[in-house]
Amino acid sequence: MRLSNRSSRLWTHLILLALSLLMVYPVIWWIGASFKSNPELALPTLFPSVWMWENYTLGWNALPKYTFTYFYLNSFKLNITTTLLTVLSSSLVAFGFGRLEFPYKKLWFSLLLLTIMLPGQVTLIPQYSMFHSFNWVNTYLPFIVPSAMGNAFFIFLLVQFIRGLPRELDESAKMDGCSWFGIYWRIIMPLTKPALVTVMIFSFLYGWEDYFGPLIYLNSVDKYTIPLALRMFVDTQSATAWGQLLAMSLLSISPQILVFFVAQRHFVEGIATTGLKG
């Protein structure tokens, strides 16, 4: 019986290892291709015969007038701002739905959930017309201002977590003279840390890889983010150096990987507890 169990576990691990290698293979190819020349990219090899380390330095400085340092700073400034505003605004609205009582609360929450089901393509043209009338096109305001209004999905996620917290905490805080905002800031916010980290990671990852939004609202190169810079890399070269482009695209995901691994423990905890509470 023990041999049978060991054999079963062995086969399970071998199958999982094979599937893992299958999933990781494109990333390994991507890393190897970032060190190849254009002719060698056509060869069916995983790694180059000659490692072209200069693909990274040449790619970093390949665009006219601007290096990728400039676009990285743009992406960081925009995404850190929008992420912090999204976390604060979504948590505040979630606190209201999760703890306060007000007229038509269930109706407003239902309308909030309906906005999650609404495709972004439906609101794209009206939203662009509104921002254009505000003279916000070619600025970061179309990204910053909506993030200060909360995100429906993140609000729903946080409401489920907040509803699972004991209401006795609120009553104890009220007896000590704490206001509703004090309860939100001093009690609810610290206790929802795992869920807030989850919201922060999702918000940052979505904003960092967003290509469509900046493509619509940003016209000046000095305001471009990383996705637009990668597209411009192809547009401004007569013969695209694909090895350099792959090198820059590999570097472009490094902040996402770093954020995920640094906050991985809180991320997994937030997903698990949010699914259990409510």
N, C-alpha and C positions, 0 to 999 in steps of 0.2 A: 504493500500500500504506500509505504514511504517512497519507494522507487518510482511508483506511478505519479505521486505528487511532485517529486523532484523533476521528473521528465516533463510533466505538464508545465511546471514553472519555467523550465529551461526553454521549451518551445515558445512559450508566451514571451519570454524576454528576447529570444531571437527574432520573433516576428516584430515586436516593438522596435528592436534595434534596426531591422531592415526598413521599417516604415519611417523611422527617424532619419536614417541616412537618405531615404528617398525625398523627404521634405527638406533636408538641409542641403541637398545636392545643388539646387539653383543658387543658393547663397555662396557655396564654395566655388561654383563656376564664376559667379559675379566677382568674387574677390580675385580669382586668377585672371579673369578677363581685364580687370582694371590695370594689370601690369603688362598687357599685351600691346603690340602694334596692330595697326589696321589689317595688314595681310595675315598676321597670325591668328586674328579673331575668326577667320574663315576655316581654320584647321580644327578638327575634332579632338582637341587636347584640353585637358582640364587646367593645366598650368603652362605658362610660357617657357620656351627654351631659354630666352634671355629676359630677365626681369627688368622692366622699364620703370624704375622708381621715379623717373622724372615726369611720368604721367600726372602725378599728384601736384608737383610744383608748377608744371606748365599749365595744367588744367585750372589751378587756383588763380593764375594770372592771365588766362586766355581771353577774357572778355575785354573789349575796349573801354578805357577810362576807369573801370571799376574792377577790383578783385572780389573774390568770393567773401572776403572778410566783411565787406560793406553789406552784402546781402544777408550774411549771417546775423549781423547786428540788427538789421531791419526786422528779420524774422524773430529774433529774441525779444526786441523791444515790443513788437506788436503782440506776440503770443503770450509773453509774461503778463502784459497789461490785461489782455482779454481773459486770460485764465483766472487771474486774481479777481477781476470784476464778476466773472461768471460764478465762481465759487461763493463770493460774498452775497451776490444778489439771489442766486438760486437757494442758498441756505436760509436767507431771510424770508423768502416767500414760502419755502417749505416749512419753516417754523410756524408761520401764520396758519397754514393749512393743517399742520400736525398738532398744534396746541391751542390756537385761539378759536373762539366761536364768533361768527358774524353772519348776517343775513345771506341766504342763498349760497352758503358755503359749498354744498354738494354740487350745485349747478355750476359754480365757477370752476370747481375742480374738474368736473366733467368736460367743460369747455376747454380747459387746459389740456386734458388728455386728447381731446379731438385735434388739437393743433399738432400733436405728435404724428397723427395719421395723415396730415396734410402734406403732400409732396412739395418739395422746395421749388419745383418748376412752376407751380401754380402761383406762388407769390413773387416770383423773380421779377417779372415786368413791373407790377405795381410798386414793388420795393425799390427797383432802380429808378422809376419815375419820381418817387417821393424823395429819394436821396439826391437825385439830380436837381430837383426844385429847391433843396436845401443848400445847393452848391457844395455837396460833400464828396462828389466824384473826384478821384485822384487825391483823396486824403484817406487817413485810416479811420475816420469817424464811422463809416458804414460797418466796421468791425467792432469798434470800441463801444459805441452807444448801445447797439443791441445786446452786447454781452453784459451791460449794466442793467438790463431788464430781466435777466434770468433765462434759463433754458428749460423748456417744458420737460424733457426727459430727465434731466438732472434733478429738477424739482420733485418729480414723481419718485425718483430713486431715494432722495433724502427724506421725503415724507414717510416712506415705508420704514426707514430706519428710526426716525424721530417718534413715530407712533409706538414703537416697541420700547421706548424708554419709560420708566415708571413716572407717573404723574405726581407721586408723592414728593419728588424732587422739586417740582414747581411750587407745591404748597409749602414746603419747608422754606424755600427761598422767599416766598411772599411774606411768611411770618417774620422773616428777618428784615423785611422792608425792601426787598429787591423788586425792581420794576420789571415789566415784560421784556424790555430790551436787555436788562441786566441778566435775566434768566436765559435769554437767547445767547448772549455773549459769554457769560461766565459758566454756564452749566451745559447748555445744549451743544454749543460749538465744540468744547473739549471732548464731550462724550461721543460726538459724531465724527471724530477724527478719521477713523478708517474709511467711512463713506465719503468724507470730504477729500481725502487723498485719491479715492477712486474717481471722483468728479474731476479733480485737478489733472489726473493723468489722461483721462478721456478727452478733456477739453484741450490740453496741450497737444496731444497727438493729432487730434482732428485739425486744430489750427495750424500746426506745423506743416502738415501735408496738404493743406487746402490749396488747390490750384485754380479752381473755377472762380472763387470769390475775388481774389486779387486780379485775375485776368479781366474781370468785368469792371472793377472799380479803380484800378491803378493804371495810369497811363505813362507816368514818368519813370524812367529807369532808376533814378535815385531812390525811388520808393519800393522797388521790386523786392519780393521775398525769394527764398531759395527755389521753390518750384518754378517761378517765372524766370529766374536766372538760368536754370537748367534748360528751359525751353529756348531762351535767347542764345544759349551756347550752341544749339543746333542751327538757329536762324542766321547767326552772324558769320558762320564759317562756310566757305565754298566747298571744302572737303572736310567733313566732320571727323575729328579725331576721337573715335569711339572709345578708345582706351581711357583717354582723359575724361570723357563724359561719364563713363562708368565709375571712374575714380571719384569724381565730384558727387555723383549720385550716391555712392557708398558712404562718403563723408556726410552727405545730407541727412542720413538716417541715424547718425551717431548720437545726436542729442536725444532722439526718441528712445534708443536702446538704453542710454545712460539713465534717463528719467525712469524708465520702466524697472531696471534692475535696482536702482537706489530705493525706489518706493514699492518694490514687489511685495514685500511682506504685508504692508498696509493695504495694498491693492487687493490681494487675495483675501485678506480678512474682511475688507469692506464688501466685496462681492458676496462672500459667504454669509456674513451677518445680515446684509440687506435682504438676502433671499429668505432668511429664516424669520426676520422680525416682521411686524405689521399685522 
